[in-house]
């Protein structure tokens, strides 16, 4: 049995790549798992407000968002305390030029109690968002409707969709970057065949993940049930949305890409091979002389085909990149008309750099020896790609972050810092690889050297021929020893330097197929071992292999961070939501609700006061609502109520508030101004008779 010597090296490479993929998977699980909770279109307000108590049932429930969303008739659901849906089931579009607002109508005559509003939408950047809040009519009830705690886009469906998005980016990188490597770097024909497998795998990966994402859109943006993957009605609804249209366009472009790949690795690859010279008397198998193509005509065809493939490749690659730009972050928000072409350039630069890097890695470890000229061409292309990445990345960062503080105060900003750090590491490794490229020497085997002579790429000197004869003798000795033949110097040999067993057979003796197959396998193993020895014997090439492997490992992690970043709410949006809600999150944007039991000491003097201060912020015109109930919880009138606010730390107040009686047991005061945030003391006076009254105090924090 012949040992090739590739096992330990390949095992080490695979271990390093497995570590990179494992780290990538951990990032997908750790970072991507939190992605659905990061809304892209954030809820900035609602009417009625979250947690508020209104005197009468409203005519409708209205929601305001930070950016455009797609909603349907079932996107806003209002449930009564028993969980029964009570809205009219028809979405109301209340949007204006500067406000994104949708509503759901409510029927008249709704009873008192706590109502639950459950909503779900799809952001303009294709990601689903959802939430729920409650409001009360008259007084809160003891029960309220239960809603699902799972965020839209979460669970198993969300995880599968996230993995598919990552693999789609990877397929795009392999397809576009590998093709660009072949066209721009012009590697040898033997290396083109190795890159062909990589490009075809990238095409298949991108096609498969695009189909998977198209099927997963229905449960991803809806119920979250994996069984809805086969819901044809849901798929029809997906196809008319912007993300669905982008995925369909991607599939059509991939059909064109299949034709491009076929021509690139068919006609173009054949033109890359050296022309075969034939003697005047040479004939083909049919006895006819083989026509020799004119070199000038061959060069013209190669030039025209290169130009056509380059133009077609740019069109197809740009179109594929645009399917992301038109449906994700770049399509919404600030300067979208500029952001979309910039995003396309960014994606193309990433694919050219990382895809070419992967092609180089494959050739350095598993393919034929890569030429120095091809490596140097890729080094220049990678440098240009990095410049494009820096320019487009700076613009995207400014557009999505908006402020220096947001880099550390938001999840998007922290992920962006992590991405920048990985890019810096990757550029440092690329600089090391560039140094190895400058020191790279061509270490060709005798067979490769002979092929280069035949192709007109290298001179045939006596020293090279001597080396080839010595190695051919070495291979013949090993092959003969393997099959048990005597290693005689005068044994006949075939054209490739291997023993010709036909010389030892009589004309009537048939060749042994098993022995011929065994000999062929041993010859292939010996050739592979020789290439391995030559490859590892060049220290410059070995150093380049290691640095490129390190680059590829960092690039795998970088691609994961980029995928998660595109699924995270932009920092500028998050900061805008915080500013709208007075520095608090949307979930906390609710009125201050205070409950104060009291006992005036007289007959029927026990009861409870419920006070709502909406929105409960300083510098705003707050609305104060007060409800007085007796010991049984029924609303009752009392002769007098007074409210005041005091901030002792700054010696402000008491600031009196005189609420107006608006109904049995209900009082209201509008325009309540609290000048500064902080801890305030609320004072409530309740008088139940001419002589029975009490004053209760409660601390309330005002934002």
RALINLIN-V323142 format. One record per helix or strand of 2 or more residues. SS is the DSSP state (~ for helix, > for strand). FROM is the first residue (numbers start at 1). TO is the last residue. Records with the same first field share a line. If there is no record, write none. Layout:
SS: FROM-TO / FROM-TO
This chain:
~: 7-30 / 32-37 / 155-185 / 189-221 / 226-230 / 232-239 / 242-264 / 267-272 / 295-325 / 329-331 / 336-365 / 372-401 / 406-409 / 411-439 / 446-454 / 462-483 / 501-504 / 513-537 / 539-566 / 571-580 / 586-588 / 648-650
>: 43-47 / 53-54 / 60-65 / 69-70 / 76-79 / 87-93 / 100-106 / 113-123 / 128-137 / 592-599 / 606-614 / 622-630 / 640-647 / 652-657 / 660-663 / 666-672 / 678-687 / 693-702
